[in-house]
Amino acid sequence: LAHTTRQVAQGWETRLRIGFNSLLPAECLFPAIREFYELGVPVDVQ
């Protein structure tokens, strides 16, 4: 709970849920997701 509270206080959501359709292959999202993880923010990407 304390961890979640700190994340929200810093302006970060605890979870990021990404939806996409079949018009683009899922592989198109991977570079952006990788860059997001490189920020070091402990957000659960689904």
N, C-alpha and C positions, 0 to 999 in steps of 0.2 A: 504493500500500500504506500509506503514511504517513497519507494522508487517511482511509482506511478504519479504520485503527487508532485515530485520534483520535475518529472517530464512535462506535465501539464503546466506547471508554474513557469517553465522555460519556454513555453509556447509550442511544445511538440505533443501531438496525439500519441497514444500508446500503440495504435494499430493503424496501418494503412492497407486498405483492401482495394485491389485493382481489378476492374472488370474490363473485358475486351471481347470483341466479336471475331468472327472468322475472316473478316475482310483483310486483316493483317496477321501474319504469323506471330506467334508468341515470342519468337526469337527477337523481334523488333524491340521488345520491352527490356530485354536482358541488359543492354548497355546502360540504360537509365537506372535500372534497379541496382546494378553494380556501383554506379557513381553515387547513388543514395547511400548504400552501405558504407562506402568509403568515407562518408561524413562522420561516421562513428556514432550516430545517434541510435540508441537502442529502441528502435521502433519495429514492431512485428509487421513485416510485409507479407500479405496474403494474396 
